[in-house]
Amino acid sequence: MAIYKKNQGVQGNWVRGKDIAQGTKAKLVSETIPRPSNYLNKDGSPKTQNVAKVRFEGSPESLNMNINRTNLDGLIDAFGEDSKNWIGKVLTVQTENVRVGGKMQTAVYLLPEGYELRNDEEGYAYIMNPNKITEAPENTEEVIDIPF
């Protein structure tokens, strides 16, 4: 006998990066919910994707969007950890062409007011507010003179 599990898929259309213009304004209109994706981890368990409904300026409908780690970190920094607090905030779209699995895709980044998309020294994208002062953690390691 075959055993089946009910698919708890997300209803509605998904954002296609190539259809969203750079600089478009957007708002999250739902909480961001972690859901199992169609992709698997090395151990066979489903990967997680963080999905929210997003309304883009000029679009008549809200679209599903996978809120990637870069977007999550920017939203958390700007509005706090509770995704209910992200709803209704005006965000600016920044897009970037990236190669995923050999195929060209358009990544969509949602930038809070005053935030910028940057790359770290290893080339990873991050969203930050250049006007927000962050204190570097104090180096508490004891410096020991090691003879070579």
Protein Blocks (a to p, Z undefined) as FASTA:
>chain_A
ZZddddfbdedjdddfklpcghiacddfbdcdddddfbdcfkopacdddddddddehiab
dcdddddfklmmmmmmmnojblklmgopacddddddddeehiacdddddddehiacdddf
kopacdddfkbccdddddfbdcddddZZ
